[in-house]
Amino acid sequence: MEGKEGTQQSHLILANNLFLLTHPDAQDIEKVRLRDDVMSTVINDDMAPLYESLVASGLLEIDHKVLDDMRVKIGDELNKLDDEKIAEGNLGESEVREAHLAKSLFFI
């Protein structure tokens, strides 16, 4: 359970950094550090949709290689989770539920 708490805390830190990045009173030097922190978190957690959103809003500049790498990792993970779901015929209800839960947690 402790690992889940650490994940939640990193997402709260990301949300706070995004807020500070858009805050008009933040100093430019602080915004540079915040952009680096946000970019690092987005890349480490493969948050391609968030990255695209931040690029569209002008907070980050697009790096197509990074975006493509994130999309490939996300696709691979989804394929792995779907393969587990395909084995549904061989599994009981609890295993099927766990496969659905794993996919839901991945999307979170």
Buried (B, 14 or more C-beta within 10 A) or exposed (E): EEEEEEEEEEBEEBEEBBEBBEEEEBEEEEBEBBBEBBBEBBBEBBBBEBBBEBBEEEBBEEEEEBBEBBBEEBEEBEEEBEEBBEEEEEBEEEBBEEBBEBBEEEEE
